[in-house]
Amino acid sequence: MTRSNPPSPWWKSPAAVIAAGCLIGMIGFGIRSIFGLFLTPMTLAQDWSRETFALALAIQNLLWGVGLPFAGALADRYGPRYVLAGGAVVYSVGVWGMAQARDTLFLHLTAGLIVGMGVALTAFSLAMVAIARAVGPDRRSLALGLGTAAGSFGQVVFSPVGQGFISSFGWHQALLLLAAISLLIVPLAFLVPNTTTAKGEVSTDQTMGEALAEARGHPGYLLLTTGFFACGFHIAFITVHFPAFVQDLGFAAVVGAISIALIGIFNILGSFGSGIYGQRWSKKIGLAALYALRAVVTLGMLLAPKTNLTIYLFAAALGVLWLATVPLTSGIVEQVFGPRYLATLFGIVFLSHQVGSFIGVWLGGFIYDSTGAYDLMWWIAIAVNLAAAAVHIPIDERPLPRRLGQRQPSGE
């Protein structure tokens, strides 16, 4: 008499893994996406220049990028659970320290270095990898889109919440509340399976060193890495400086907060739609179109009369294009090289994104302090996006020949 296997606990089901991964992405990405709301109140209270505050967040973005390949390597080797849980503690300490900062060095240490490492260790891309490994290859692009959309939903939730905290309690108390909320990632991390293998893929004896060498020798990987710079440059500049840009135009602070929330709302549609698109059609063509459309939308905002409607339409249109690049970019990495070292390989691509973020955030503050306006920065962003659109066209997105024998037959 054979004994049937007992059903797995609910918290080990793919649905629970996807839910936990989405919540981790929502909290981690949601908090870091609203730091721009603190630019005006903190610089006025501490008598800092915008470049000073921008440099702190530029360092944060750079450390996020530098730390992510290492966080990805740890997750690929040992599983993501303890990486995410430990990262949440680092994240919380950094945000708490940001609230205590009274001089620029401490601001750059906490909001920059510590929060940057915390964001890297709790990155939504790590949660996305866990989600992608929980489903088969036929649904992987869609899962990557879902994970990205969840991170964007965090932006929707935390934009009004963060502005409400600032309005009700002041910027100092608001940061302390966000530090406490970030600790919710710790219990959620223990719902993520600590596996390094993906459903629908057999084990591979390829080492991490071999995977890195393989990627380094692939021209498409290098082009993808180069193009992702533009994504970071554009969105980091807008995330940090757009609320202040809106206030400079004479609008109330709440207009900037609503705009950031609108970006997040429409990014849910864009990210999910991007995942669906990438499941069926060429990912590189989709990426080229997204970057070109970003340039067009930004140009339209610059030329249009500045009204509430203009600001909100720009935010909505940009939201559709905001992180729609992520499912397609990570999808090309997975499609070409496989899921085994996806966290590591995407982490390296993402480093380019964060170098772009560093330059975009800092340069925005520098240009504003030098010229008294953001006009030049907007034109630079348009040029960078057009260059990125051109870079993606020649990418070879076909799976490597070695992958043909790595997938399990259907039904296994």
GUBA-396248 format. One record per residue (C-alpha): x, y, z; residue number from 0; residue in one letter. Coordinates in nm, 2 decimals. Layout:
R       x       y       z  num  residuo
R       X       Y       Z  NUM        A
...
END
This chain:
R       x       y       z  num  residuo
R    0.00    0.00    0.00    0        M
R    0.15    0.33   -0.10    1        T
R    0.11    0.63    0.11    2        R
R    0.02    0.96   -0.07    3        S
R    0.24    1.25    0.00    4        N
R    0.09    1.50    0.24    5        P
R   -0.01    1.84    0.09    6        P
R    0.24    2.12    0.12    7        S
R    0.16    2.39    0.38    8        P
R   -0.01    2.69    0.23    9        W
R    0.29    2.91    0.29   10        W
R    0.49    2.70    0.05   11        K
R    0.25    2.73   -0.24   12        S
R    0.34    2.93   -0.55   13        P
R    0.06    3.17   -0.47   14        A
R    0.20    3.24   -0.12   15        A
R    0.56    3.28   -0.26   16        V
R    0.43    3.53   -0.52   17        I
R    0.23    3.72   -0.26   18        A
R    0.52    3.74   -0.02   19        A
R    0.76    3.85   -0.30   20        G
R    0.52    4.11   -0.42   21        C
R    0.48    4.25   -0.06   22        L
R    0.86    4.26   -0.02   23        I
R    0.89    4.45   -0.35   24        G
R    0.61    4.68   -0.25   25        M
R    0.75    4.79    0.08   26        I
R    1.12    4.81   -0.02   27        G
R    1.06    4.99   -0.35   28        F
R    0.77    5.20   -0.21   29        G
R    0.97    5.36    0.07   30        I
R    1.28    5.44   -0.14   31        R
R    1.07    5.59   -0.42   32        S
R    0.93    5.87   -0.20   33        I
R    1.25    6.01   -0.06   34        F
R    1.21    6.30   -0.30   35        G
R    0.92    6.42   -0.09   36        L
R    1.17    6.50    0.18   37        F
R    1.39    6.72   -0.04   38        L
R    1.21    7.05    0.03   39        T
R    1.13    7.01    0.40   40        P
R    1.47    6.87    0.49   41        M
R    1.68    7.12    0.29   42        T
R    1.48    7.41    0.43   43        L
R    1.50    7.29    0.79   44        A
R    1.87    7.21    0.78   45        Q
R    1.97    7.49    0.55   46        D
R    2.12    7.25    0.29   47        W
R    2.15    7.30   -0.08   48        S
R    1.95    7.08   -0.31   49        R
R    2.28    6.94   -0.44   50        E
R    2.37    6.83   -0.08   51        T
R    2.05    6.63   -0.05   52        F
R    2.07    6.50   -0.41   53        A
R    2.42    6.38   -0.35   54        L
R    2.30    6.17   -0.05   55        A
R    2.04    6.00   -0.27   56        L
R    2.28    5.97   -0.56   57        A
R    2.52    5.78   -0.32   58        I
R    2.22    5.57   -0.22   59        Q
R    2.14    5.48   -0.58   60        N
R    2.51    5.40   -0.65   61        L
R    2.54    5.18   -0.34   62        L
R    2.22    5.00   -0.44   63        W
R    2.38    4.93   -0.78   64        G
R    2.72    4.83   -0.64   65        V
R    2.56    4.61   -0.37   66        G
R    2.30    4.43   -0.59   67        L
R    2.54    4.20   -0.77   68        P
R    2.68    4.08   -0.44   69        F
R    2.33    4.05   -0.29   70        A
R    2.23    3.86   -0.61   71        G
R    2.54    3.63   -0.58   72        A
R    2.45    3.55   -0.22   73        L
R    2.09    3.48   -0.31   74        A
R    2.20    3.26   -0.60   75        D
R    2.44    3.06   -0.38   76        R
R    2.25    3.04   -0.05   77        Y
R    1.90    3.14   -0.14   78        G
R    1.73    3.48   -0.09   79        P
R    1.56    3.44    0.25   80        R
R    1.84    3.56    0.49   81        Y
R    1.96    3.81    0.24   82        V
R    1.62    3.98    0.24   83        L
R    1.57    3.96    0.61   84        A
R    1.91    4.10    0.70   85        G
R    1.88    4.37    0.44   86        G
R    1.55    4.48    0.60   87        A
R    1.74    4.55    0.92   88        V
R    2.01    4.75    0.74   89        V
R    1.74    4.94    0.55   90        Y
R    1.56    5.03    0.87   91        S
R    1.88    5.15    1.05   92        V
R    1.97    5.37    0.75   93        G
R    1.63    5.54    0.74   94        V
R    1.63    5.59    1.11   95        W
R    1.98    5.74    1.08   96        G
R    1.86    5.97    0.80   97        M
R    1.61    6.12    1.05   98        A
R    1.89    6.19    1.29   99        Q
R    2.12    6.36    1.04  100        A
R    2.22    6.72    1.13  101        R
R    2.52    6.75    0.91  102        D
R    2.59    6.66    0.55  103        T
R    2.85    6.38    0.63  104        L
R    2.60    6.19    0.85  105        F
R    2.33    6.24    0.59  106        L
R    2.55    6.09    0.32  107        H
R    2.65    5.81    0.55  108        L
R    2.29    5.71    0.65  109        T
R    2.06    5.82    0.36  110        A
R    2.34    5.74    0.11  111        G
R    2.56    5.45    0.22  112        L
R    2.35    5.25    0.47  113        I
R    2.01    5.29    0.30  114        V
R    2.17    5.21   -0.03  115        G
R    2.31    4.88    0.10  116        M
R    1.97    4.81    0.26  117        G
R    1.79    4.87   -0.07  118        V
R    2.03    4.64   -0.25  119        A
R    1.98    4.36    0.00  120        L
R    1.60    4.40   -0.02  121        T
R    1.58    4.49   -0.39  122        A
R    1.26    4.40   -0.57  123        F
R    1.47    4.23   -0.83  124        S
R    1.56    3.96   -0.56  125        L
R    1.20    3.92   -0.49  126        A
R    1.13    3.89   -0.86  127        M
R    1.39    3.61   -0.89  128        V
R    1.21    3.42   -0.61  129        A
R    0.88    3.47   -0.79  130        I
R    1.03    3.37   -1.13  131        A
R    1.17    3.05   -0.98  132        R
R    0.83    2.95   -0.84  133        A
R    0.67    2.93   -1.18  134        V
R    0.76    2.75   -1.50  135        G
R    0.94    2.90   -1.80  136        P
R    0.61    2.95   -1.99  137        D
R    0.49    3.20   -1.73  138        R
R    0.82    3.35   -1.62  139        R
R    0.80    3.68   -1.82  140        S
R    0.46    3.74   -1.68  141        L
R    0.58    3.67   -1.33  142        A
R    0.86    3.92   -1.37  143        L
R    0.60    4.18   -1.48  144        G
R    0.39    4.10   -1.18  145        L
R    0.68    4.15   -0.94  146        G
R    0.77    4.48   -1.10  147        T
R    0.41    4.59   -1.09  148        A
R    0.41    4.51   -0.71  149        A
R    0.71    4.73   -0.66  150        G
R    0.53    5.01   -0.84  151        S
R    0.22    4.96   -0.63  152        F
R    0.44    5.04   -0.33  153        G
R    0.50    5.38   -0.49  154        Q
R    0.12    5.43   -0.52  155        V
R    0.07    5.34   -0.16  156        V
R    0.36    5.52    0.00  157        F
R    0.34    5.85   -0.19  158        S
R    0.02    5.97   -0.02  159        P
R    0.11    5.79    0.30  160        V
R    0.46    5.95    0.31  161        G
R    0.32    6.30    0.23  162        Q
R    0.05    6.24    0.50  163        G
R    0.32    6.15    0.75  164        F
R    0.51    6.46    0.67  165        I
R    0.21    6.69    0.68  166        S
R    0.08    6.54    1.01  167        S
R    0.40    6.47    1.20  168        F
R    0.68    6.65    1.03  169        G
R    0.96    6.50    0.82  170        W
R    1.16    6.36    1.12  171        H
R    0.88    6.15    1.26  172        Q
R    0.78    6.05    0.91  173        A
R    1.12    5.89    0.85  174        L
R    1.10    5.71    1.18  175        L
R    0.76    5.56    1.08  176        L
R    0.91    5.45    0.75  177        L
R    1.20    5.29    0.93  178        A
R    0.96    5.08    1.14  179        A
R    0.75    4.98    0.83  180        I
R    1.06    4.86    0.65  181        S
R    1.10    4.59    0.92  182        L
R    0.79    4.42    0.79  183        L
R    1.01    4.27    0.52  184        I
R    1.17    4.04    0.79  185        V
R    0.88    3.80    0.85  186        P
R    0.78    3.82    0.48  187        L
R    1.13    3.70    0.38  188        A
R    1.07    3.37    0.57  189        F
R    0.78    3.29    0.33  190        L
R    1.02    3.30    0.04  191        V
R    1.17    2.95   -0.04  192        P
R    1.54    2.94    0.01  193        N
R    1.60    2.75   -0.31  194        T
R    1.85    2.83   -0.59  195        T
R    1.67    2.61   -0.85  196        T
R    1.39    2.71   -1.08  197        A
R    1.07    2.52   -1.16  198        K
R    1.09    2.37   -1.51  199        G
R    1.47    2.38   -1.52  200        E
R    1.71    2.09   -1.45  201        V
R    2.02    2.15   -1.24  202        S
R    2.32    2.28   -1.42  203        T
R    2.68    2.22   -1.33  204        D
R    2.78    2.57   -1.46  205        Q
R    2.98    2.76   -1.20  206        T
R    2.92    3.13   -1.12  207        M
R    3.26    3.22   -1.27  208        G
R    3.17    3.04   -1.59  209        E
R    2.83    3.22   -1.60  210        A
R    3.00    3.56   -1.56  211        L
R    3.26    3.48   -1.83  212        A
R    2.98    3.37   -2.07  213        E
R    2.79    3.69   -2.01  214        A
R    3.10    3.90   -2.05  215        R
R    3.16    3.75   -2.39  216        G
R    2.81    3.81   -2.51  217        H
R    2.77    4.14   -2.71  218        P
R    2.40    4.16   -2.64  219        G
R    2.46    4.14   -2.26  220        Y
R    2.70    4.43   -2.29  221        L
R    2.45    4.64   -2.50  222        L
R    2.17    4.56   -2.25  223        L
R    2.39    4.68   -1.97  224        T
R    2.48    5.00   -2.15  225        T
R    2.12    5.07   -2.23  226        G
R    1.99    5.03   -1.88  227        F
R    2.20    5.33   -1.78  228        F
R    1.93    5.55   -1.94  229        A
R    1.65    5.40   -1.73  230        C
R    1.83    5.48   -1.41  231        G
R    1.93    5.83   -1.52  232        F
R    1.58    5.93   -1.61  233        H
R    1.37    5.78   -1.34  234        I
R    1.60    5.86   -1.05  235        A
R    1.62    6.22   -1.16  236        F
R    1.24    6.24   -1.17  237        I
R    1.18    6.05   -0.85  238        T
R    1.40    6.28   -0.65  239        V
R    1.35    6.62   -0.82  240        H
R    1.00    6.61   -0.97  241        F
R    0.82    6.71   -0.65  242        P
R    1.05    7.01   -0.61  243        A
R    1.02    7.09   -0.98  244        F
R    0.64    7.10   -0.94  245        V
R    0.67    7.33   -0.64  246        Q
R    0.90    7.56   -0.83  247        D
R    0.63    7.59   -1.10  248        L
R    0.40    7.73   -0.82  249        G
R    0.20    7.42   -0.75  250        F
R    0.12    7.29   -0.40  251        A
R    0.34    7.01   -0.26  252        A
R    0.05    6.77   -0.28  253        V
R    0.06    6.80   -0.66  254        V
R    0.41    6.65   -0.66  255        G
R    0.30    6.37   -0.43  256        A
R   -0.01    6.29   -0.64  257        I
R    0.22    6.29   -0.95  258        S
R    0.45    6.03   -0.79  259        I
R    0.15    5.82   -0.70  260        A
R    0.01    5.85   -1.05  261        L
R    0.34    5.73   -1.19  262        I
R    0.31    5.43   -0.97  263        G
R   -0.05    5.36   -1.06  264        I
R    0.01    5.37   -1.43  265        F
R    0.34    5.18   -1.39  266        N
R    0.13    4.88   -1.26  267        I
R   -0.04    4.87   -1.60  268        L
R    0.29    4.93   -1.78  269        G
R    0.48    4.67   -1.59  270        S
R    0.21    4.40   -1.62  271        F
R    0.16    4.48   -1.98  272        G
R    0.53    4.46   -2.04  273        S
R    0.54    4.12   -1.89  274        G
R    0.25    4.00   -2.12  275        I
R    0.42    4.16   -2.42  276        Y
R    0.75    3.99   -2.34  277        G
R    0.59    3.65   -2.32  278        Q
R    0.49    3.68   -2.69  279        R
R    0.71    3.93   -2.88  280        W
R    1.06    4.06   -2.91  281        S
R    1.18    4.20   -2.59  282        K
R    1.46    4.42   -2.74  283        K
R    1.21    4.59   -2.98  284        I
R    0.98    4.65   -2.68  285        G
R    1.27    4.81   -2.49  286        L
R    1.37    5.03   -2.79  287        A
R    1.01    5.15   -2.82  288        A
R    0.99    5.23   -2.44  289        L
R    1.30    5.45   -2.44  290        Y
R    1.19    5.64   -2.75  291        A
R    0.85    5.70   -2.61  292        L
R    1.00    5.83   -2.28  293        R
R    1.18    6.09   -2.49  294        A
R    0.86    6.19   -2.67  295        V
R    0.66    6.22   -2.35  296        V
R    0.93    6.43   -2.18  297        T
R    0.95    6.66   -2.48  298        L
R    0.57    6.70   -2.48  299        G
R    0.57    6.80   -2.11  300        M
R    0.84    7.06   -2.17  301        L
R    0.65    7.22   -2.46  302        L
R    0.30    7.21   -2.31  303        A
R    0.15    7.48   -2.09  304        P
R    0.22    7.40   -1.72  305        K
R   -0.12    7.32   -1.56  306        T
R   -0.23    7.06   -1.31  307        N
R   -0.37    6.86   -1.60  308        L
R   -0.03    6.88   -1.79  309        T
R    0.16    6.76   -1.48  310        I
R   -0.09    6.47   -1.41  311        Y
R   -0.10    6.36   -1.78  312        L
R    0.28    6.36   -1.79  313        F
R    0.30    6.15   -1.47  314        A
R    0.04    5.90   -1.61  315        A
R    0.21    5.87   -1.95  316        A
R    0.55    5.83   -1.79  317        L
R    0.41    5.58   -1.54  318        G
R    0.32    5.34   -1.83  319        V
R    0.68    5.35   -1.94  320        L
R    0.84    5.38   -1.59  321        W
R    0.95    5.03   -1.49  322        L
R    0.81    4.85   -1.80  323        A
R    1.18    4.82   -1.90  324        T
R    1.26    4.59   -1.60  325        V
R    1.06    4.28   -1.70  326        P
R    1.19    4.30   -2.06  327        L
R    1.55    4.36   -1.94  328        T
R    1.56    4.09   -1.68  329        S
R    1.36    3.87   -1.93  330        G
R    1.63    3.90   -2.19  331        I
R    1.89    3.79   -1.93  332        V
R    1.68    3.49   -1.83  333        E
R    1.59    3.40   -2.19  334        Q
R    1.96    3.41   -2.31  335        V
R    2.14    3.27   -2.01  336        F
R    1.87    3.09   -1.80  337        G
R    1.74    3.14   -1.45  338        P
R    2.02    2.98   -1.24  339        R
R    2.23    3.29   -1.21  340        Y
R    1.96    3.54   -1.29  341        L
R    2.00    3.74   -0.97  342        A
R    2.37    3.78   -1.02  343        T
R    2.36    3.86   -1.40  344        L
R    2.07    4.10   -1.37  345        F
R    2.24    4.26   -1.07  346        G
R    2.54    4.35   -1.29  347        I
R    2.31    4.49   -1.55  348        V
R    2.13    4.68   -1.28  349        F
R    2.46    4.83   -1.16  350        L
R    2.47    5.03   -1.49  351        S
R    2.11    5.14   -1.41  352        H
R    2.23    5.27   -1.07  353        Q
R    2.54    5.45   -1.21  354        V
R    2.28    5.63   -1.43  355        G
R    2.07    5.69   -1.12  356        S
R    2.37    5.84   -0.94  357        F
R    2.45    6.08   -1.22  358        I
R    2.09    6.16   -1.28  359        G
R    2.01    6.25   -0.92  360        V
R    2.34    6.44   -0.86  361        W
R    2.34    6.62   -1.20  362        L
R    1.98    6.74   -1.15  363        G
R    2.08    6.90   -0.82  364        G
R    2.40    7.05   -0.96  365        F
R    2.22    7.19   -1.27  366        I
R    1.95    7.34   -1.05  367        Y
R    2.20    7.51   -0.81  368        D
R    2.40    7.63   -1.10  369        S
R    2.12    7.77   -1.33  370        T
R    1.82    7.80   -1.10  371        G
R    1.61    7.57   -1.31  372        A
R    1.59    7.21   -1.43  373        Y
R    1.55    7.29   -1.81  374        D
R    1.89    7.17   -1.92  375        L
R    1.85    6.84   -1.73  376        M
R    1.52    6.76   -1.91  377        W
R    1.69    6.80   -2.25  378        W
R    1.98    6.58   -2.14  379        I
R    1.73    6.32   -2.03  380        A
R    1.56    6.33   -2.38  381        I
R    1.90    6.27   -2.55  382        A
R    2.00    5.98   -2.32  383        V
R    1.67    5.80   -2.38  384        N
R    1.70    5.83   -2.76  385        L
R    2.05    5.69   -2.74  386        A
R    1.92    5.40   -2.53  387        A
R    1.65    5.32   -2.79  388        A
R    1.92    5.29   -3.06  389        A
R    2.15    5.07   -2.84  390        V
R    1.89    4.79   -2.80  391        H
R    1.82    4.73   -3.17  392        I
R    2.12    4.51   -3.24  393        P
R    2.09    4.28   -2.93  394        I
R    2.07    3.91   -3.00  395        D
R    1.81    3.78   -2.76  396        E
R    1.81    3.42   -2.87  397        R
R    1.88    3.15   -2.60  398        P
R    2.23    3.02   -2.59  399        L
R    2.27    2.67   -2.76  400        P
R    2.36    2.51   -2.42  401        R
R    2.02    2.60   -2.28  402        R
R    1.83    2.37   -2.53  403        L
R    1.91    2.07   -2.32  404        G
R    1.85    2.22   -1.98  405        Q
R    1.47    2.24   -1.97  406        R
R    1.27    1.96   -1.84  407        Q
R    1.03    1.79   -2.08  408        P
R    0.67    1.91   -2.05  409        S
R    0.48    1.75   -1.76  410        G
R    0.79    1.67   -1.55  411        E
END
